[in-house]
Amino acid sequence: MRKANYITILFLVITSLLSCKKDTEISELKTGFWRGEITIQNQQLPFIFEVLKDSEKFKINLHDGDNIIEIDEISIQNDSVLFPLHIFDIDIKAKINNESLSGTYTKNYADDYILPFKATYGKKERVDNYSANKKFDGKWSFKFENDDENNKKVALFKSENNKLKGTVMTKTGDYRFLEGFTNDDKFTLYAFDGNHLYIFKAELENDSILKGEQWSGKTAHRKFTAIKDENAELPDANKLTFLKEGFDKIEFSFPDLEGNKVTLNDSKYKNKAVILQLFGTWCPNCMDETKFYTEWYDKNKDRGVEIIGLAYEVKDDFEYAKTRVQKMIEKYNINYDFLIAGTSTSGEAGKSLPMLNHVMSFPTSIIIDKNGKVRNIHTGFSGPATGDYYLDYVREFNSIMDEILSEN
């Protein structure tokens, strides 16, 4: 072989090896704070997440206002990072480019639900210059443009540390941790819990009237008005769902995660109080309630009480539903029971429990005493973002359960 050909071949081999090394080289995901942005309806929804690394394992803390959501399934392959958003069947996949990320946010359970995602390293806040005045502080009677008089909501806003924080409470739950800023007579608020993507923008018409718009996810958009009203209240959550006339108890037969049929007549539940939790793993309000129930059950399970989670998932597929529930159990370290009850599609939950007037909300909780009598049905859940309303719920729940568990 001539020397020139030998040198040419050697050069090509070395070049090929270097090229392969470059293609398979693993990019480093920088630890520290990042500002993520998801594009919804031509607007940027910013959120903060922190990348941590313990030994060789990455972890991400997603900051949803005052709430931190821990993500521990991070996969890095070549120049890309992939991570599911906590228990939700949703993931972010992005290319790592030193101090920036670019990729997609995908809801795997929904058809064609892919949104652009990007992130910038070194940003600890949603916006560069927060500011907040006190013009919006207080309680507001809140109404979306198509709401009737029976579907009003209550908004709670408070300026704190140059940020405007709050939530919107409905009779079926709350919008969780809204956070943003004010600019004179205007505000912008954001929320991102992994599943829900919200942007609220509003302007004061005068000191007591607020008009604005809300963008939610890929396509939803609504206008709203709010009137300042410190006496604004929601309907009693204990009176919205009830047993139909002619029924005096709850009956069902649903499979557990192993496929075995379970009823309230099973020996495990005999002579015990039972809390039925109607929920879905896709529902952030349900996860707030699940956190509460998990801690409460671990402290009270020896008092003669059981909790059964009745899962209504987004697909009519037992294996899919089972996988989602198992993931939730692992993430929250839950020790109470779960059954696959059906799907979350409109009306299906009500068909599975025909003794109820309706199932209007996930979550809904049904408290049954030791004799099988329904003592309370609570629609929705006011989570930690609602402040005193959440604390009032906890006190009321404990009072009801203390009374039932003290009975012979």
C-alpha positions as CSV (number, residue, x, y, z in Angstrom):
1,M,0.0,0.0,0.0
2,R,1.4,3.4,-0.9
3,K,2.2,5.8,1.9
4,A,-0.3,8.4,0.6
5,N,-3.2,5.9,0.6
6,Y,-2.2,4.7,4.1
7,I,-2.3,8.3,5.4
8,T,-5.6,8.9,3.8
9,I,-7.2,5.8,5.3
10,L,-5.7,6.6,8.7
11,F,-7.2,10.1,8.5
12,L,-10.6,8.8,7.6
13,V,-10.6,6.2,10.5
14,I,-9.6,8.8,13.0
15,T,-12.2,11.3,11.7
16,S,-14.8,8.5,11.9
17,L,-13.9,7.7,15.4
18,L,-14.0,11.3,16.5
19,S,-17.3,11.8,14.8
20,C,-18.8,8.7,16.6
21,K,-17.5,10.1,19.9
22,K,-19.1,13.4,19.2
23,D,-22.5,11.9,18.3
24,T,-22.6,9.7,21.4
25,E,-21.2,12.2,23.8
26,I,-23.5,12.9,26.8
27,S,-24.3,16.5,27.3
28,E,-24.3,17.8,30.9
29,L,-27.5,19.2,32.4
30,K,-26.5,22.1,34.5
31,T,-27.6,22.0,38.2
32,G,-29.2,25.1,39.6
33,F,-32.3,27.2,38.7
34,W,-33.8,27.3,35.3
35,R,-36.7,29.4,33.9
36,G,-38.9,27.2,31.7
37,E,-41.4,28.6,29.2
38,I,-44.2,26.7,27.5
39,T,-45.9,28.4,24.5
40,I,-49.7,28.4,24.9
41,Q,-51.9,30.3,22.4
42,N,-49.0,32.5,21.2
43,Q,-48.0,33.4,24.8
44,Q,-45.2,32.4,27.1
45,L,-46.1,30.6,30.3
46,P,-43.0,30.9,32.5
47,F,-42.2,28.6,35.5
48,I,-39.2,27.9,37.6
49,F,-37.5,24.5,38.2
50,E,-34.3,23.6,40.0
51,V,-32.0,20.8,38.8
52,L,-30.2,18.9,41.6
53,K,-27.7,16.1,41.4
54,D,-26.9,13.5,44.1
55,S,-24.0,11.3,43.0
56,E,-25.0,10.4,39.5
57,K,-28.8,10.8,39.9
58,F,-30.6,14.0,38.8
59,K,-33.7,15.4,40.5
60,I,-35.9,18.3,39.5
61,N,-37.9,20.5,41.8
62,L,-40.7,22.2,39.9
63,H,-41.7,25.4,41.7
64,D,-45.5,26.0,41.2
65,G,-45.8,29.2,43.2
66,D,-45.5,28.2,46.9
67,N,-45.8,24.5,46.0
68,I,-42.8,22.3,45.1
69,I,-43.3,19.3,42.9
70,E,-40.5,16.7,43.0
71,I,-39.5,14.9,39.8
72,D,-37.1,12.1,40.1
73,E,-37.2,10.3,36.8
74,I,-34.8,12.2,34.6
75,S,-33.3,10.5,31.6
76,I,-30.3,12.0,29.7
77,Q,-29.4,10.5,26.3
78,N,-26.7,12.1,24.1
79,D,-27.7,15.7,23.9
80,S,-31.3,15.4,25.2
81,V,-33.1,15.3,28.5
82,L,-36.5,13.7,29.1
83,F,-38.6,13.8,32.3
84,P,-42.2,13.0,33.1
85,L,-44.0,15.6,35.1
86,H,-44.5,13.9,38.4
87,I,-47.4,11.4,38.3
88,F,-49.0,12.8,35.2
89,D,-48.8,11.0,31.9
90,I,-47.0,14.1,30.5
91,D,-43.4,14.7,29.7
92,I,-40.9,17.3,28.6
93,K,-38.2,16.4,26.1
94,A,-35.5,18.9,25.2
95,K,-32.2,19.3,23.6
96,I,-29.4,20.5,26.0
97,N,-27.4,23.4,24.6
98,N,-25.1,24.5,27.5
99,E,-27.3,27.1,29.3
100,S,-30.5,26.6,27.3
101,L,-33.0,23.9,26.6
102,S,-35.4,23.6,23.6
103,G,-38.0,21.0,23.0
104,T,-41.6,20.0,23.6
105,Y,-44.2,19.5,26.3
106,T,-46.4,16.5,25.5
107,K,-49.6,15.2,27.1
108,N,-49.3,11.6,26.1
109,Y,-53.0,10.8,27.0
110,A,-54.4,13.5,24.7
111,D,-54.4,13.5,20.9
112,D,-52.0,15.9,19.3
113,Y,-51.2,17.8,22.5
114,I,-47.6,19.0,21.9
115,L,-46.5,22.5,22.9
116,P,-43.1,24.2,22.4
117,F,-40.9,24.3,25.4
118,K,-37.6,26.2,26.2
119,A,-35.6,27.0,29.3
120,T,-32.9,29.4,30.3
121,Y,-30.3,28.6,32.9
122,G,-29.6,30.9,35.9
123,K,-33.1,32.4,36.2
124,K,-34.6,32.1,39.7
125,E,-37.9,33.9,39.1
126,R,-40.7,33.7,36.5
127,V,-40.0,37.3,35.4
128,D,-36.9,39.5,35.7
129,N,-38.5,42.3,37.6
130,Y,-41.4,41.4,40.0
131,S,-43.6,44.2,41.4
132,A,-46.9,44.1,43.1
133,N,-49.2,46.8,44.5
134,K,-52.1,46.2,46.9
135,K,-54.9,47.2,44.6
136,F,-56.0,43.6,44.0
137,D,-55.7,42.4,47.6
138,G,-58.8,40.8,49.1
139,K,-61.7,38.7,48.1
140,W,-63.6,39.0,44.8
141,S,-66.8,37.5,43.4
142,F,-65.5,36.0,40.2
143,K,-67.5,35.0,37.1
144,F,-66.4,33.7,33.7
145,E,-68.4,35.1,30.8
146,N,-70.7,32.1,30.3
147,D,-71.2,31.3,34.0
148,D,-74.8,31.4,35.3
149,E,-75.6,32.8,38.7
150,N,-75.2,29.3,40.3
151,N,-71.7,29.0,39.0
152,K,-70.0,32.0,40.5
153,K,-66.5,31.6,41.9
154,V,-64.4,33.4,44.6
155,A,-61.0,34.8,43.9
156,L,-58.4,35.5,46.6
157,F,-55.5,37.8,45.9
158,K,-52.7,39.0,48.1
159,S,-49.5,41.0,47.4
160,E,-46.5,39.5,49.1
161,N,-42.7,40.1,48.6
162,N,-43.3,42.0,45.4
163,K,-45.4,39.3,43.9
164,L,-49.2,39.0,43.5
165,K,-50.4,35.6,44.7
166,G,-53.7,33.9,45.0
167,T,-56.2,31.4,43.6
168,V,-59.7,31.1,42.2
169,M,-62.0,28.9,44.2
170,T,-64.9,27.1,42.5
171,K,-67.5,24.7,44.0
172,T,-65.5,21.8,42.6
173,G,-62.0,22.8,43.6
174,D,-59.5,25.6,43.2
175,Y,-57.0,26.9,40.6
176,R,-54.2,26.2,43.1
177,F,-51.1,28.4,43.2
178,L,-51.5,31.5,41.0
179,E,-48.4,33.8,41.0
180,G,-47.4,36.9,39.1
181,F,-47.1,40.6,39.1
182,T,-49.0,43.9,38.8
183,N,-48.4,46.9,36.6
184,D,-50.4,49.8,38.0
185,D,-54.1,48.8,37.3
186,K,-53.2,45.5,35.6
187,F,-52.1,42.1,36.7
188,T,-50.7,39.0,35.1
189,L,-50.8,35.6,36.9
190,Y,-49.5,32.2,36.0
191,A,-49.9,28.6,37.2
192,F,-48.2,25.4,36.1
193,D,-48.6,22.2,38.1
194,G,-47.4,19.8,35.4
195,N,-50.9,19.2,34.1
196,H,-52.7,22.6,34.0
197,L,-51.3,25.6,32.2
198,Y,-53.0,28.9,33.2
199,I,-52.4,32.6,32.3
200,F,-54.7,35.2,33.8
201,K,-54.5,38.9,32.7
202,A,-56.8,41.6,34.1
203,E,-57.3,45.3,34.5
204,L,-59.2,47.3,37.1
205,E,-62.2,49.2,35.7
206,N,-62.5,51.0,39.0
207,D,-61.5,50.2,42.6
208,S,-64.0,47.4,42.8
209,I,-64.5,46.0,39.3
210,L,-62.0,43.8,37.5
211,K,-62.2,42.6,33.9
212,G,-59.8,40.1,32.3
213,E,-59.1,37.0,30.3
214,Q,-57.8,33.5,31.0
215,W,-55.9,31.2,28.7
216,S,-55.8,27.6,29.6
217,G,-53.7,25.0,27.9
218,K,-53.7,24.5,24.1
219,T,-57.0,26.1,23.1
220,A,-59.2,27.3,26.0
221,H,-59.8,31.0,26.4
222,R,-62.4,32.8,28.5
223,K,-63.1,36.3,29.6
224,F,-64.1,37.1,33.2
225,T,-65.2,39.8,35.5
226,A,-64.8,40.1,39.2
227,I,-66.3,42.4,41.8
228,K,-64.6,43.1,45.1
229,D,-66.7,41.5,47.8
230,E,-65.3,40.5,51.2
231,N,-68.6,38.6,51.8
232,A,-68.4,36.4,48.6
233,E,-68.9,32.7,49.4
234,L,-69.4,29.5,47.6
235,P,-72.3,27.0,48.0
236,D,-71.9,24.5,50.9
237,A,-69.7,21.7,49.5
238,N,-71.5,19.2,51.8
239,K,-74.8,19.7,50.1
240,L,-74.0,19.5,46.4
241,T,-73.9,15.7,46.1
242,F,-76.3,13.4,47.9
243,L,-78.1,10.1,47.9
244,K,-81.1,9.9,45.6
245,E,-84.5,9.3,47.3
246,G,-85.0,5.6,48.0
247,F,-81.3,4.9,48.6
248,D,-79.7,4.7,52.0
249,K,-76.2,3.4,51.3
250,I,-73.4,3.1,48.8
251,E,-72.9,-0.2,46.9
252,F,-70.4,-1.1,44.3
253,S,-68.1,-3.9,43.0
254,F,-64.9,-2.6,41.4
255,P,-61.6,-4.4,40.7
256,D,-58.5,-3.7,42.8
257,L,-55.1,-3.3,41.1
258,E,-54.8,-7.1,40.8
259,G,-58.2,-7.4,39.1
260,N,-60.0,-8.8,42.2
261,K,-63.5,-7.5,42.8
262,V,-64.0,-5.5,46.0
263,T,-67.2,-4.4,47.8
264,L,-67.9,-2.7,51.0
265,N,-69.2,-6.0,52.4
266,D,-65.7,-7.5,52.3
267,S,-64.4,-8.4,55.8
268,K,-61.7,-5.7,55.8
269,Y,-64.4,-3.0,55.9
270,K,-66.9,-4.7,58.3
271,N,-67.6,-2.6,61.4
272,K,-65.2,0.2,60.2
273,A,-65.8,3.7,59.1
274,V,-64.9,4.0,55.4
275,I,-63.9,7.1,53.3
276,L,-64.5,6.8,49.6
277,Q,-62.3,9.1,47.6
278,L,-63.5,9.6,44.0
279,F,-60.5,10.9,42.1
280,G,-58.3,10.7,39.1
281,T,-54.5,10.8,38.8
282,W,-54.8,13.5,36.1
283,C,-56.5,15.8,38.7
284,P,-54.1,18.2,40.7
285,N,-56.9,19.0,43.2
286,C,-57.2,15.3,43.8
287,M,-53.5,15.1,44.4
288,D,-53.8,17.8,47.1
289,E,-56.5,15.8,48.7
290,T,-54.5,12.6,48.4
291,K,-51.5,14.2,50.2
292,F,-53.9,15.1,53.0
293,Y,-55.5,11.7,53.2
294,T,-52.2,9.9,53.1
295,E,-50.9,11.7,56.2
296,W,-54.2,11.5,58.0
297,Y,-54.7,7.7,57.3
298,D,-51.2,6.9,58.5
299,K,-51.9,8.6,61.8
300,N,-55.5,7.3,62.3
301,K,-55.7,3.8,60.6
302,D,-55.6,2.1,64.0
303,R,-58.9,3.8,65.0
304,G,-61.1,1.6,62.9
305,V,-61.2,3.4,59.6
306,E,-60.3,2.6,56.0
307,I,-59.9,4.8,52.9
308,I,-60.7,3.5,49.4
309,G,-59.6,5.5,46.4
310,L,-62.0,5.0,43.5
311,A,-60.0,5.9,40.4
312,Y,-61.6,7.4,37.3
313,E,-58.9,7.6,34.7
314,V,-58.8,9.2,31.2
315,K,-58.7,6.0,29.3
316,D,-61.1,3.0,29.4
317,D,-58.2,0.6,29.8
318,F,-57.6,-1.3,33.0
319,E,-53.8,-1.7,32.5
320,Y,-53.4,2.0,31.7
321,A,-55.4,3.0,34.8
322,K,-53.5,0.5,37.0
323,T,-50.2,1.9,35.9
324,R,-51.2,5.5,36.6
325,V,-52.5,4.6,40.1
326,Q,-49.5,2.5,40.9
327,K,-47.2,5.4,40.0
328,M,-49.2,7.7,42.3
329,I,-49.0,5.2,45.2
330,E,-45.2,5.0,44.8
331,K,-44.8,8.8,44.6
332,Y,-46.9,9.6,47.6
333,N,-46.1,6.5,49.6
334,I,-49.8,5.8,50.1
335,N,-51.0,2.9,52.3
336,Y,-54.7,2.9,51.8
337,D,-56.6,0.9,49.1
338,F,-57.4,1.7,45.5
339,L,-59.9,0.4,43.0
340,I,-60.3,1.1,39.3
341,A,-63.9,2.4,39.1
342,G,-64.2,3.7,35.5
343,T,-63.4,6.7,33.3
344,S,-63.5,10.4,33.9
345,T,-65.6,11.1,30.8
346,S,-68.8,13.1,31.4
347,G,-71.5,11.1,33.2
348,E,-69.6,7.9,33.4
349,A,-68.7,8.2,37.1
350,G,-72.4,8.9,37.9
351,K,-73.4,5.7,36.1
352,S,-71.0,3.7,38.2
353,L,-72.6,5.0,41.4
354,P,-76.3,5.3,40.4
355,M,-77.4,6.0,44.0
356,L,-75.9,9.5,43.8
357,N,-77.7,12.5,42.3
358,H,-74.5,13.1,40.3
359,V,-70.8,13.1,40.4
360,M,-70.1,16.7,39.5
361,S,-66.5,16.9,40.7
362,F,-63.2,15.1,41.1
363,P,-62.4,14.8,43.9
364,T,-65.6,13.9,45.8
365,S,-65.4,12.2,49.2
366,I,-68.1,10.0,50.8
367,I,-67.8,9.3,54.5
368,I,-69.6,6.1,55.7
369,D,-69.9,5.2,59.4
370,K,-69.4,1.8,61.0
371,N,-73.0,0.8,60.3
372,G,-72.8,1.5,56.6
373,K,-74.7,4.8,56.8
374,V,-73.5,7.7,54.6
375,R,-72.8,10.6,57.0
376,N,-71.2,13.1,54.7
377,I,-70.5,13.8,51.0
378,H,-68.0,16.5,50.3
379,T,-67.8,17.8,46.7
380,G,-64.5,19.2,45.5
381,F,-61.5,20.1,47.6
382,S,-60.1,23.4,48.8
383,G,-56.4,22.8,48.8
384,P,-53.5,24.6,50.6
385,A,-53.5,27.5,48.1
386,T,-56.9,28.6,49.6
387,G,-55.3,29.3,53.0
388,D,-57.9,29.6,55.7
389,Y,-60.4,27.8,53.6
390,Y,-58.1,24.7,53.6
391,L,-57.6,25.0,57.4
392,D,-61.3,25.2,57.9
393,Y,-61.8,22.1,55.8
394,V,-59.2,20.2,57.8
395,R,-60.9,21.2,61.1
396,E,-64.4,20.2,59.8
397,F,-63.1,16.9,58.5
398,N,-61.4,16.0,61.7
399,S,-64.5,16.9,63.7
400,I,-66.7,14.6,61.6
401,M,-64.3,11.7,61.8
402,D,-63.7,12.1,65.5
403,E,-67.4,11.9,66.1
404,I,-67.9,8.8,63.9
405,L,-64.8,7.0,65.2
406,S,-66.0,7.6,68.8
407,E,-69.2,5.8,68.2
408,N,-69.7,2.1,69.1
